[in-house]
Every structure is written in C-alpha cells, then in structure tokens.
Amino acid sequence: MIDYKKAQKILTNSKINIKNEIILSKNSINRISAKNIYSPTNYPAGNNTAFDGYAINSKETSRASNKNIKKFKILKTLAAGDNPRMKIVKKFSTIEVMTGALIPKPFDTVIPIELVDFYPNKKNPKFILINEKIKKNNHIRFLGSDYKKGEKVISAGKVINSSHILALRSLGVDKIIVKKKPVIMFYSTGNEISEKTNIPDWKVRNSNSYYIKSLSKNLFFEFIDKGVLRDKDDKLFKKLINKNFNSKCDIIITNGAVSAGKFDFVPRVIKEFNLSNYFKGVAIRPGKPILFAKFKNKEKAFFGLPGNPISSAACFKFFVDPYLRSILNMKKEKPFKAKLKYSYEKKKNFTKFLKGKISSNKKGTLEIEVLKGQESFKIKSFTRANTWALFRSGKSTFIKGTLIECFNLLGGQ
C-alpha cells in the first residue's frame, strides 16, 4: 500500500496521448481548448458610438460660444449595421447616429441626443446648434478597445464555457481545435449487481455506473457502459481488455472486484498484461483497494474502483478526475479552504476524503462541517454534502478552526 502523494506522482507519470480535433465554436461548450485561440480581428471592428446622438468634427467647435453659436447641418442618419461610407463632407456638418453605428471620418465625437438643440425646431430639425467647445472622442467605443487582432482569447487547456462562445462568435472564430473527449468504458462487477427495481435482500441495485455517467454530462469525457461482469467472468474480462486495445476506448474502469476476496479477479487479470506503471492499494479512506495501471506501449489506462458507492465516488473524484485533467493538459483543480467547524480525528498515516457541508458564519467566514455517516456504504450524507473535504496524512488531530482543503463535490473547472 502506498501513500496518496506517491499515487498522484504515478498518475502524473502515466499520461496517455489524447488527440485533437476541429469543431465548430458554437458546439464547443465544456470542451478543452487544445491550443491558444487568438482573435482574428479587432473588436470593435471600428470606432462606433456608445449613445444615440449626433456625430460632429470636434475641431469645428473650437470657437463656439453663447455669442458665437454654430449651426451644423444634419446630413443623414446612421444606424448600427449601416454602411458608414460617405462622400466629401462639408464643414459644419453632422450625422445622426444610433448606438453601435460606426463613426466615419471626419467625425470624431458624439453629442448625446438629450443634449442637442435643434434648428429651426425639434419637429423639423435641419441643423443642430453648438454653443461651446466639444471635446474629441466623447461617447465613442474605439476600434480594438476590447480585443486587438492577434490578442489571446482562450489559453490551451481551458474549459470552454458560454462566455467564451459569446466571445468566439463575436470575433468571427468559426472553428477551433479542442482535445478529443477521452472515452471511458465502464464495467460493473459482481453477482450481486442488478438492474431491476424490485430485488431480493441479497442483491444490490446498480448505481455507481449511473453516477459516473451523470458526471460525463458536465465533465470532460465520454462514457460507455459495458454492463456487468459476474464473479466467474475473469477470462471474459481478459478478452474484453484485449478487444478494447483496438477500440476507441482510452480508459477502462471497473467497479468492484479489486480487494482480496475469492472473486476479486480484477488485480490478477490486470497483472497478466505488460504494464509500464501500476499500483494497488493506497493509504486512503474511503477507497483503499483502488487499482491503477498503464498498459505498456499502448495509449490505454485502467482504473479499478472499489464497489462501495462512496468509495467509488471518492476514487473517481481524487484519482480519475485528476488523471483526465492531466491527459487533457488542463490545470489541476484548485481547492478552496474553509475553517473546520468542529474538531476531527483520524489515523495519522491515512488521507481521508470526507463528505462535508460548507456554510458561512455570521462573520462571513467559510466553515466546513464533517457530516455524520462517513462509512463508504452510506449515501444519505452524500446527498446532504456540498463539498469533499481533504484531510491529508501525517496528522491525526485537526482542531476547530483549522483550514481544510475543500473540493467541488462533482467536479470543478
């Protein structure tokens, strides 16, 4: 049995290669950018008005005053989306501009419509009247003031979200290069596993595969449920692994049959293959029997998760999810910290993944409560939890107020 840190290092040194693919940016939600994405254009694409109003040449107001009122002739109206090109513009001319309209030369400043005086009157406007010097560049949104051409929009390894899609579409980025979704093939194990609703006391409803499949909806992998391997399916299991070597599968995961029981065939079968990296048994609770293997000379990896539901969920969170991030060249999930609400004790040499509840006290400080019912078969506390609390090895007593590393319950970005 190895400690958690060593297991993490083995995972880091066991990366498999995930290829890239080109997809439409509009379909890229929750995909991982494979390369830096740069803006192909300036945004805004030209100087445009931030208000409805009238555009003028500010130089022509240099001598305007109450005693020297200048009349600017209204030439036309420009709306957002109108072609701004104009022929020769005579001095003391103005154009009405709607918000978002491009400002053509020689105009260089905008007077909001609320501040405009009309001549001869508002109902029949032919001119606008200026009785003061107007500064240049008023109420103008400048070319490239948001994104300049060639500026980075999204970094490689970043999870693409809805705000990114808004930016990509605004900038005219139609196609992007992303990492392919790693394909996980999942096998449940055990004679006790049943897909039926009504079962006898000696059976167990299949839940772990559905839990991990649900994670794939918001995380970064494709999930294929390959059904249940029974207690004497060890030879079949070996054949299936060999078959998967020639499939699109990237990671094989089994659930159960990794401990030391008579029918726990997974470790024995896996060790029959040529492996480059391997561990079985980590000083953690829950999930101690977890198994990992990287098949030598093949871009395939294997995880054997324990069968108890919380052990399975914890091992996916703290082993499989970090591995997925690694092979997709993503940054590690960054924990946040909260103060321990009540003192807690554990075995010194074990790392514990605990179901916790985050809340804010009267001072606005985040606090973490370790929930009752931490046993790996108990699911009620999992439904009440809103975080995973990580209590590392090397320490047995954690007093009230200790800062504890906390992780998003289902997966963070």
DRENDO-1510 file (C-alpha; in Angstrom, 1 decimal, always signed):
<recs>
REC; n; res; u; v; w
REC; 1; MET; +0.0; +0.0; +0.0 .
REC; 2; ILE; +1.4; +3.4; -1.0 .
REC; 3; ASP; +0.5; +6.9; +0.2 .
REC; 4; TYR; -1.7; +9.3; -1.6 .
REC; 5; LYS; +1.1; +11.6; -2.8 .
REC; 6; LYS; +3.0; +8.7; -4.4 .
REC; 7; ALA; -0.1; +7.5; -6.1 .
REC; 8; GLN; -0.6; +11.0; -7.6 .
REC; 9; LYS; +3.0; +11.0; -8.9 .
REC; 10; ILE; +2.4; +7.7; -10.6 .
REC; 11; LEU; -0.7; +9.1; -12.3 .
REC; 12; THR; +1.3; +12.1; -13.4 .
REC; 13; ASN; +4.0; +9.9; -15.0 .
REC; 14; SER; +1.5; +7.7; -16.7 .
REC; 15; LYS; -0.2; +10.0; -19.2 .
REC; 16; ILE; -1.7; +8.7; -22.4 .
REC; 17; ASN; -2.0; +10.7; -25.5 .
REC; 18; ILE; -5.4; +12.3; -26.4 .
REC; 19; LYS; -5.6; +13.5; -29.9 .
REC; 20; ASN; -7.0; +16.9; -31.1 .
REC; 21; GLU; -10.0; +17.6; -33.3 .
REC; 22; ILE; -11.5; +20.6; -35.1 .
REC; 23; ILE; -15.1; +21.5; -34.1 .
REC; 24; LEU; -17.4; +24.5; -34.6 .
REC; 25; SER; -17.0; +27.0; -31.9 .
REC; 26; LYS; -20.8; +27.2; -31.4 .
REC; 27; ASN; -20.7; +23.5; -30.3 .
REC; 28; SER; -17.7; +23.8; -28.0 .
REC; 29; ILE; -19.3; +24.1; -24.6 .
REC; 30; ASN; -17.3; +22.2; -21.9 .
REC; 31; ARG; -14.7; +21.2; -24.4 .
REC; 32; ILE; -11.0; +21.7; -23.7 .
REC; 33; SER; -9.1; +24.1; -25.9 .
REC; 34; ALA; -6.1; +22.2; -27.4 .
REC; 35; LYS; -4.2; +25.3; -28.4 .
REC; 36; ASN; -4.2; +29.0; -27.6 .
REC; 37; ILE; -7.0; +30.8; -29.5 .
REC; 38; TYR; -6.3; +34.3; -30.8 .
REC; 39; SER; -8.7; +37.0; -32.1 .
REC; 40; PRO; -8.6; +37.2; -36.0 .
REC; 41; THR; -9.8; +40.7; -35.9 .
REC; 42; ASN; -10.1; +43.9; -33.9 .
REC; 43; TYR; -13.2; +44.2; -31.7 .
REC; 44; PRO; -14.9; +46.6; -32.1 .
REC; 45; ALA; -14.1; +46.4; -35.8 .
REC; 46; GLY; -14.3; +50.2; -36.0 .
REC; 47; ASN; -15.0; +53.3; -33.9 .
REC; 48; ASN; -18.6; +53.4; -33.0 .
REC; 49; THR; -21.0; +55.4; -30.9 .
REC; 50; ALA; -22.0; +54.4; -27.3 .
REC; 51; PHE; -25.1; +56.6; -27.4 .
REC; 52; ASP; -27.8; +57.7; -29.7 .
REC; 53; GLY; -26.9; +61.2; -30.7 .
REC; 54; TYR; -25.1; +63.4; -33.3 .
REC; 55; ALA; -21.5; +63.0; -34.5 .
REC; 56; ILE; -19.5; +66.1; -35.4 .
REC; 57; ASN; -15.9; +67.1; -36.1 .
REC; 58; SER; -14.8; +68.5; -32.7 .
REC; 59; LYS; -12.3; +70.9; -34.3 .
REC; 60; GLU; -15.2; +72.8; -35.8 .
REC; 61; THR; -16.4; +73.8; -32.3 .
REC; 62; SER; -13.2; +75.5; -31.2 .
REC; 63; ARG; -14.7; +79.0; -31.4 .
REC; 64; ALA; -18.3; +78.1; -30.5 .
REC; 65; SER; -19.8; +80.1; -27.6 .
REC; 66; ASN; -23.1; +81.6; -26.5 .
REC; 67; LYS; -22.2; +84.6; -28.6 .
REC; 68; ASN; -21.0; +82.5; -31.5 .
REC; 69; ILE; -23.5; +79.7; -31.9 .
REC; 70; LYS; -22.5; +77.3; -34.7 .
REC; 71; LYS; -25.1; +75.6; -36.9 .
REC; 72; PHE; -24.3; +72.1; -38.1 .
REC; 73; LYS; -26.3; +70.8; -41.0 .
REC; 74; ILE; -27.9; +67.3; -40.5 .
REC; 75; LEU; -26.9; +65.2; -43.5 .
REC; 76; LYS; -28.3; +61.7; -42.7 .
REC; 77; THR; -29.0; +59.1; -40.1 .
REC; 78; LEU; -26.7; +56.1; -39.5 .
REC; 79; ALA; -28.0; +53.0; -37.6 .
REC; 80; ALA; -26.0; +50.1; -36.3 .
REC; 81; GLY; -25.2; +47.9; -39.3 .
REC; 82; ASP; -25.4; +50.7; -41.9 .
REC; 83; ASN; -22.5; +51.2; -44.2 .
REC; 84; PRO; -20.8; +54.4; -42.8 .
REC; 85; ARG; -19.0; +55.4; -46.0 .
REC; 86; MET; -19.7; +59.0; -47.1 .
REC; 87; LYS; -18.6; +61.2; -50.0 .
REC; 88; ILE; -17.0; +64.6; -49.3 .
REC; 89; VAL; -18.4; +66.1; -46.1 .
REC; 90; LYS; -18.6; +69.9; -46.0 .
REC; 91; LYS; -17.6; +71.8; -42.9 .
REC; 92; PHE; -20.2; +72.3; -40.1 .
REC; 93; SER; -22.0; +69.1; -41.0 .
REC; 94; THR; -23.4; +66.4; -38.6 .
REC; 95; ILE; -24.9; +63.0; -38.9 .
REC; 96; GLU; -27.4; +61.4; -36.5 .
REC; 97; VAL; -26.0; +58.1; -35.2 .
REC; 98; MET; -27.8; +55.3; -33.4 .
REC; 99; THR; -25.9; +53.3; -30.7 .
REC; 100; GLY; -23.4; +50.9; -32.3 .
REC; 101; ALA; -23.2; +52.8; -35.6 .
REC; 102; LEU; -19.7; +53.3; -37.0 .
REC; 103; ILE; -18.4; +56.8; -36.9 .
REC; 104; PRO; -17.0; +57.8; -40.4 .
REC; 105; LYS; -14.3; +60.5; -40.8 .
REC; 106; PRO; -14.1; +63.4; -40.3 .
REC; 107; PHE; -16.5; +63.0; -37.4 .
REC; 108; ASP; -14.7; +62.3; -34.1 .
REC; 109; THR; -17.1; +62.9; -31.2 .
REC; 110; VAL; -20.7; +62.3; -30.3 .
REC; 111; ILE; -23.2; +64.6; -28.6 .
REC; 112; PRO; -26.0; +62.5; -26.8 .
REC; 113; ILE; -29.4; +63.3; -28.2 .
REC; 114; GLU; -30.6; +64.5; -24.8 .
REC; 115; LEU; -28.1; +67.4; -25.0 .
REC; 116; VAL; -28.9; +68.5; -28.6 .
REC; 117; ASP; -30.6; +71.8; -29.6 .
REC; 118; PHE; -32.3; +71.7; -33.0 .
REC; 119; TYR; -32.9; +74.4; -35.6 .
REC; 120; PRO; -35.4; +75.5; -36.6 .
REC; 121; ASN; -37.2; +73.2; -34.1 .
REC; 122; LYS; -37.3; +69.6; -32.8 .
REC; 123; LYS; -40.2; +68.7; -35.0 .
REC; 124; ASN; -38.5; +69.9; -38.2 .
REC; 125; PRO; -34.7; +69.5; -37.5 .
REC; 126; LYS; -32.4; +70.8; -40.2 .
REC; 127; PHE; -29.5; +71.8; -38.1 .
REC; 128; ILE; -28.1; +71.3; -34.6 .
REC; 129; LEU; -26.8; +74.2; -32.6 .
REC; 130; ILE; -23.5; +74.2; -30.8 .
REC; 131; ASN; -22.6; +77.0; -28.3 .
REC; 132; GLU; -19.5; +75.5; -26.7 .
REC; 133; LYS; -16.3; +73.7; -27.5 .
REC; 134; ILE; -16.8; +70.0; -27.7 .
REC; 135; LYS; -14.0; +67.6; -26.7 .
REC; 136; LYS; -12.8; +65.0; -29.1 .
REC; 137; ASN; -13.7; +61.3; -28.6 .
REC; 138; ASN; -16.8; +61.8; -26.4 .
REC; 139; HIS; -19.0; +58.7; -26.2 .
REC; 140; ILE; -17.0; +56.7; -28.8 .
REC; 141; ARG; -16.1; +53.0; -28.4 .
REC; 142; PHE; -12.7; +52.7; -30.2 .
REC; 143; LEU; -11.6; +50.1; -32.7 .
REC; 144; GLY; -9.8; +47.2; -30.9 .
REC; 145; SER; -10.5; +48.7; -27.5 .
REC; 146; ASP; -11.9; +45.3; -26.3 .
REC; 147; TYR; -9.8; +42.8; -28.4 .
REC; 148; LYS; -7.0; +43.6; -30.6 .
REC; 149; LYS; -6.2; +41.5; -33.7 .
REC; 150; GLY; -3.9; +38.7; -32.5 .
REC; 151; GLU; -4.8; +39.0; -28.8 .
REC; 152; LYS; -5.2; +35.8; -26.9 .
REC; 153; VAL; -8.9; +34.9; -26.3 .
REC; 154; ILE; -8.6; +31.4; -24.7 .
REC; 155; SER; -5.5; +29.6; -23.4 .
REC; 156; ALA; -4.7; +26.0; -24.2 .
REC; 157; GLY; -6.1; +23.7; -21.6 .
REC; 158; LYS; -9.0; +25.9; -20.7 .
REC; 159; VAL; -12.6; +24.6; -20.4 .
REC; 160; ILE; -14.7; +26.5; -22.9 .
REC; 161; ASN; -17.8; +28.0; -21.3 .
REC; 162; SER; -20.8; +30.0; -22.5 .
REC; 163; SER; -19.0; +33.3; -22.2 .
REC; 164; HIS; -16.1; +32.0; -24.3 .
REC; 165; ILE; -18.6; +31.0; -27.0 .
REC; 166; LEU; -20.1; +34.5; -26.9 .
REC; 167; ALA; -16.6; +35.9; -27.5 .
REC; 168; LEU; -15.6; +33.5; -30.2 .
REC; 169; ARG; -18.8; +34.1; -32.2 .
REC; 170; SER; -18.4; +37.9; -31.7 .
REC; 171; LEU; -14.9; +37.8; -33.0 .
REC; 172; GLY; -15.7; +35.6; -36.0 .
REC; 173; VAL; -13.9; +32.4; -34.8 .
REC; 174; ASP; -15.9; +29.7; -36.5 .
REC; 175; LYS; -13.8; +26.6; -35.9 .
REC; 176; ILE; -11.4; +25.8; -33.1 .
REC; 177; ILE; -9.0; +22.9; -32.1 .
REC; 178; VAL; -10.0; +21.0; -29.0 .
REC; 179; LYS; -8.9; +17.9; -27.3 .
REC; 180; LYS; -11.0; +14.8; -28.1 .
REC; 181; LYS; -13.1; +13.6; -25.3 .
REC; 182; PRO; -11.4; +10.7; -23.6 .
REC; 183; VAL; -13.6; +7.6; -23.9 .
REC; 184; ILE; -14.2; +5.7; -20.7 .
REC; 185; MET; -15.5; +2.1; -20.9 .
REC; 186; PHE; -17.1; +1.1; -17.6 .
REC; 187; TYR; -17.7; -2.4; -16.3 .
REC; 188; SER; -19.6; -3.1; -13.1 .
REC; 189; THR; -18.7; -6.4; -11.4 .
REC; 190; GLY; -20.3; -8.9; -9.0 .
REC; 191; ASN; -23.1; -11.4; -8.9 .
REC; 192; GLU; -25.0; -9.1; -6.6 .
REC; 193; ILE; -25.4; -6.2; -9.1 .
REC; 194; SER; -28.9; -5.9; -10.6 .
REC; 195; GLU; -30.6; -3.5; -12.9 .
REC; 196; LYS; -34.0; -4.4; -11.6 .
REC; 197; THR; -36.1; -2.1; -9.3 .
REC; 198; ASN; -37.5; -4.9; -7.2 .
REC; 199; ILE; -34.7; -7.1; -5.8 .
REC; 200; PRO; -34.2; -9.6; -3.0 .
REC; 201; ASP; -32.2; -8.7; +0.0 .
REC; 202; TRP; -29.1; -10.4; -1.3 .
REC; 203; LYS; -28.9; -8.2; -4.4 .
REC; 204; VAL; -27.7; -4.6; -4.9 .
REC; 205; ARG; -29.1; -2.1; -7.4 .
REC; 206; ASN; -26.6; -0.8; -9.9 .
REC; 207; SER; -26.0; +2.8; -9.1 .
REC; 208; ASN; -22.2; +3.5; -9.5 .
REC; 209; SER; -22.3; +3.4; -13.3 .
REC; 210; TYR; -25.2; +5.8; -13.4 .
REC; 211; TYR; -23.4; +8.2; -11.0 .
REC; 212; ILE; -20.3; +8.3; -13.2 .
REC; 213; LYS; -22.3; +8.5; -16.4 .
REC; 214; SER; -24.1; +11.6; -14.9 .
REC; 215; LEU; -20.7; +13.2; -14.3 .
REC; 216; SER; -19.9; +12.9; -18.0 .
REC; 217; LYS; -22.7; +15.4; -18.8 .
REC; 218; ASN; -20.8; +18.2; -17.2 .
REC; 219; LEU; -17.2; +17.0; -17.2 .
REC; 220; PHE; -14.8; +16.2; -20.0 .
REC; 221; PHE; -15.2; +12.5; -21.0 .
REC; 222; GLU; -17.5; +10.2; -23.0 .
REC; 223; PHE; -19.0; +7.3; -21.0 .
REC; 224; ILE; -19.8; +3.9; -22.4 .
REC; 225; ASP; -21.5; +1.4; -20.0 .
REC; 226; LYS; -20.4; -2.1; -20.9 .
REC; 227; GLY; -22.6; -3.9; -18.4 .
REC; 228; VAL; -21.9; -6.2; -15.6 .
REC; 229; LEU; -19.1; -8.8; -15.2 .
REC; 230; ARG; -20.1; -11.7; -12.9 .
REC; 231; ASP; -17.9; -13.4; -10.3 .
REC; 232; LYS; -16.5; -16.0; -12.7 .
REC; 233; ASP; -16.0; -13.8; -15.7 .
REC; 234; ASP; -12.3; -13.4; -15.3 .
REC; 235; LYS; -11.5; -15.0; -18.6 .
REC; 236; LEU; -14.1; -12.9; -20.4 .
REC; 237; PHE; -12.7; -9.8; -18.7 .
REC; 238; LYS; -9.2; -10.5; -20.2 .
REC; 239; LYS; -10.7; -11.0; -23.6 .
REC; 240; LEU; -12.6; -7.7; -23.3 .
REC; 241; ILE; -9.5; -5.8; -22.4 .
REC; 242; ASN; -7.6; -7.2; -25.4 .
REC; 243; LYS; -10.6; -6.3; -27.6 .
REC; 244; ASN; -10.6; -2.7; -26.2 .
REC; 245; PHE; -7.0; -2.3; -27.2 .
REC; 246; ASN; -8.3; -2.0; -30.8 .
REC; 247; SER; -11.2; +0.2; -29.9 .
REC; 248; LYS; -11.7; +4.0; -29.4 .
REC; 249; CYS; -11.6; +3.4; -25.7 .
REC; 250; ASP; -8.9; +5.4; -23.8 .
REC; 251; ILE; -9.6; +4.4; -20.2 .
REC; 252; ILE; -11.1; +1.2; -18.9 .
REC; 253; ILE; -12.8; +1.3; -15.5 .
REC; 254; THR; -14.1; -1.5; -13.4 .
REC; 255; ASN; -16.2; -1.1; -10.3 .
REC; 256; GLY; -15.7; -3.7; -7.6 .
REC; 257; ALA; -13.7; -6.9; -7.5 .
REC; 258; VAL; -10.4; -5.1; -6.6 .
REC; 259; SER; -10.0; -6.2; -3.0 .
REC; 260; ALA; -8.7; -9.5; -1.7 .
REC; 261; GLY; -11.7; -11.7; -1.8 .
REC; 262; LYS; -12.1; -15.1; -3.6 .
REC; 263; PHE; -13.9; -13.5; -6.6 .
REC; 264; ASP; -11.9; -10.3; -6.7 .
REC; 265; PHE; -10.3; -11.2; -10.1 .
REC; 266; VAL; -9.5; -7.7; -11.4 .
REC; 267; PRO; -6.0; -7.3; -9.9 .
REC; 268; ARG; -4.9; -10.8; -11.0 .
REC; 269; VAL; -6.1; -10.3; -14.6 .
REC; 270; ILE; -4.6; -6.8; -15.0 .
REC; 271; LYS; -1.2; -8.1; -13.8 .
REC; 272; GLU; -1.2; -10.6; -16.6 .
REC; 273; PHE; -0.7; -7.7; -19.1 .
REC; 274; ASN; +2.5; -5.9; -19.8 .
REC; 275; LEU; +2.3; -2.8; -17.7 .
REC; 276; SER; +4.5; +0.4; -17.6 .
REC; 277; ASN; +3.0; +1.7; -14.3 .
REC; 278; TYR; +0.9; +0.1; -11.6 .
REC; 279; PHE; -0.3; +0.5; -8.1 .
REC; 280; LYS; -2.9; -1.3; -6.0 .
REC; 281; GLY; -3.9; -0.1; -2.5 .
REC; 282; VAL; -3.5; +3.4; -1.3 .
REC; 283; ALA; -3.5; +4.7; +2.3 .
REC; 284; ILE; -6.8; +6.5; +1.9 .
REC; 285; ARG; -10.3; +6.2; +3.3 .
REC; 286; PRO; -12.6; +5.5; +1.7 .
REC; 287; GLY; -11.3; +3.6; -1.4 .
REC; 288; LYS; -8.2; +1.9; -0.1 .
REC; 289; PRO; -8.2; -1.0; -2.6 .
REC; 290; ILE; -8.1; +1.3; -5.7 .
REC; 291; LEU; -6.0; +0.0; -8.6 .
REC; 292; PHE; -4.4; +1.8; -11.5 .
REC; 293; ALA; -2.4; +0.5; -14.5 .
REC; 294; LYS; -0.9; +2.0; -17.6 .
REC; 295; PHE; -0.6; -0.6; -20.4 .
REC; 296; LYS; +2.9; -0.6; -21.9 .
REC; 297; ASN; +3.3; +0.6; -25.5 .
REC; 298; LYS; -0.4; +1.3; -25.7 .
REC; 299; GLU; -2.3; +4.6; -25.2 .
REC; 300; LYS; -4.6; +2.9; -22.7 .
REC; 301; ALA; -5.0; +3.2; -18.9 .
REC; 302; PHE; -7.0; +1.3; -16.4 .
REC; 303; PHE; -8.7; +2.1; -13.1 .
REC; 304; GLY; -10.2; -0.5; -10.7 .
REC; 305; LEU; -12.6; +1.4; -8.4 .
REC; 306; PRO; -13.9; -0.2; -5.2 .
REC; 307; GLY; -17.5; -1.3; -5.2 .
REC; 308; ASN; -19.0; +0.6; -2.3 .
REC; 309; PRO; -20.8; +3.7; -3.7 .
REC; 310; ILE; -18.9; +6.4; -1.7 .
REC; 311; SER; -15.6; +4.7; -2.2 .
REC; 312; SER; -16.3; +4.6; -5.9 .
REC; 313; ALA; -17.3; +8.3; -5.9 .
REC; 314; ALA; -14.3; +9.4; -3.9 .
REC; 315; CYS; -11.8; +7.5; -6.0 .
REC; 316; PHE; -13.3; +8.9; -9.2 .
REC; 317; LYS; -13.0; +12.4; -7.8 .
REC; 318; PHE; -9.5; +12.1; -6.4 .
REC; 319; PHE; -7.9; +9.8; -8.9 .
REC; 320; VAL; -9.8; +9.5; -12.2 .
REC; 321; ASP; -10.8; +13.2; -12.5 .
REC; 322; PRO; -7.2; +14.5; -11.9 .
REC; 323; TYR; -5.9; +11.9; -14.4 .
REC; 324; LEU; -8.4; +13.2; -17.0 .
REC; 325; ARG; -7.3; +16.8; -16.4 .
REC; 326; SER; -3.7; +15.7; -16.8 .
REC; 327; ILE; -4.1; +13.9; -20.2 .
REC; 328; LEU; -6.2; +16.9; -21.4 .
REC; 329; ASN; -3.4; +19.3; -20.4 .
REC; 330; MET; -5.7; +21.1; -18.1 .
REC; 331; LYS; -4.7; +22.8; -14.9 .
REC; 332; LYS; -5.3; +20.9; -11.7 .
REC; 333; GLU; -8.5; +21.7; -9.8 .
REC; 334; LYS; -7.6; +24.3; -7.2 .
REC; 335; PRO; -9.1; +23.7; -3.8 .
REC; 336; PHE; -10.6; +26.4; -1.7 .
REC; 337; LYS; -10.2; +26.5; +2.1 .
REC; 338; ALA; -12.7; +26.6; +4.9 .
REC; 339; LYS; -12.3; +26.6; +8.7 .
REC; 340; LEU; -13.1; +23.3; +10.4 .
REC; 341; LYS; -16.4; +23.8; +12.4 .
REC; 342; TYR; -15.7; +21.0; +14.9 .
REC; 343; SER; -12.5; +19.2; +15.8 .
REC; 344; TYR; -11.8; +15.9; +14.0 .
REC; 345; GLU; -9.5; +12.9; +14.5 .
REC; 346; LYS; -8.3; +10.3; +12.1 .
REC; 347; LYS; -5.5; +7.8; +11.7 .
REC; 348; LYS; -2.2; +9.7; +11.1 .
REC; 349; ASN; -0.9; +7.7; +8.1 .
REC; 350; PHE; -4.1; +7.8; +6.1 .
REC; 351; THR; -5.5; +10.5; +3.8 .
REC; 352; LYS; -9.3; +10.9; +4.2 .
REC; 353; PHE; -11.8; +12.1; +1.7 .
REC; 354; LEU; -14.8; +13.2; +3.7 .
REC; 355; LYS; -18.3; +14.3; +2.8 .
REC; 356; GLY; -18.7; +17.8; +4.1 .
REC; 357; LYS; -21.0; +20.7; +4.3 .
REC; 358; ILE; -19.8; +24.3; +3.6 .
REC; 359; SER; -21.6; +27.2; +5.2 .
REC; 360; SER; -20.9; +30.8; +6.1 .
REC; 361; ASN; -20.9; +32.0; +9.7 .
REC; 362; LYS; -22.1; +35.4; +11.0 .
REC; 363; LYS; -18.7; +37.0; +10.2 .
REC; 364; GLY; -18.9; +35.7; +6.6 .
REC; 365; THR; -16.2; +33.1; +7.1 .
REC; 366; LEU; -16.5; +29.8; +5.3 .
REC; 367; GLU; -16.8; +26.8; +7.6 .
REC; 368; ILE; -16.6; +23.1; +6.8 .
REC; 369; GLU; -18.6; +20.6; +8.8 .
REC; 370; VAL; -17.7; +16.9; +8.6 .
REC; 371; LEU; -21.0; +15.2; +8.2 .
REC; 372; LYS; -22.1; +12.1; +10.2 .
REC; 373; GLY; -22.3; +8.9; +8.3 .
REC; 374; GLN; -18.8; +8.7; +6.6 .
REC; 375; GLU; -18.9; +4.9; +6.1 .
REC; 376; SER; -18.4; +4.0; +2.4 .
REC; 377; PHE; -21.8; +2.3; +2.1 .
REC; 378; LYS; -23.8; +5.3; +3.5 .
REC; 379; ILE; -25.3; +7.5; +0.8 .
REC; 380; LYS; -27.6; +9.7; +2.9 .
REC; 381; SER; -24.8; +12.0; +4.0 .
REC; 382; PHE; -23.6; +12.3; +0.3 .
REC; 383; THR; -27.0; +13.8; -0.6 .
REC; 384; ARG; -26.5; +16.4; +2.2 .
REC; 385; ALA; -22.9; +17.2; +1.3 .
REC; 386; ASN; -21.9; +20.1; -0.9 .
REC; 387; THR; -18.1; +19.5; -0.8 .
REC; 388; TRP; -15.4; +16.9; -0.5 .
REC; 389; ALA; -13.0; +17.7; +2.4 .
REC; 390; LEU; -9.4; +16.5; +2.1 .
REC; 391; PHE; -7.6; +15.6; +5.4 .
REC; 392; ARG; -4.1; +14.7; +4.4 .
REC; 393; SER; -1.8; +12.1; +6.0 .
REC; 394; GLY; +0.9; +13.0; +8.5 .
REC; 395; LYS; -1.6; +14.4; +11.1 .
REC; 396; SER; -4.2; +12.8; +13.3 .
REC; 397; THR; -5.8; +15.7; +15.2 .
REC; 398; PHE; -7.5; +18.6; +13.4 .
REC; 399; ILE; -8.7; +21.2; +15.9 .
REC; 400; LYS; -11.6; +23.5; +15.4 .
REC; 401; GLY; -10.7; +26.4; +13.2 .
REC; 402; THR; -8.0; +24.5; +11.2 .
REC; 403; LEU; -8.1; +25.4; +7.5 .
REC; 404; ILE; -9.2; +22.4; +5.4 .
REC; 405; GLU; -8.8; +21.9; +1.6 .
REC; 406; CYS; -12.2; +21.6; +0.0 .
REC; 407; PHE; -13.2; +20.5; -3.5 .
REC; 408; ASN; -16.3; +20.8; -5.6 .
REC; 409; LEU; -18.4; +17.8; -5.0 .
REC; 410; LEU; -19.0; +16.8; -8.6 .
REC; 411; GLY; -16.0; +18.4; -10.3 .
REC; 412; GLY; -14.6; +21.9; -10.7 .
REC; 413; GLN; -13.1; +23.8; -13.6 .
</recs>
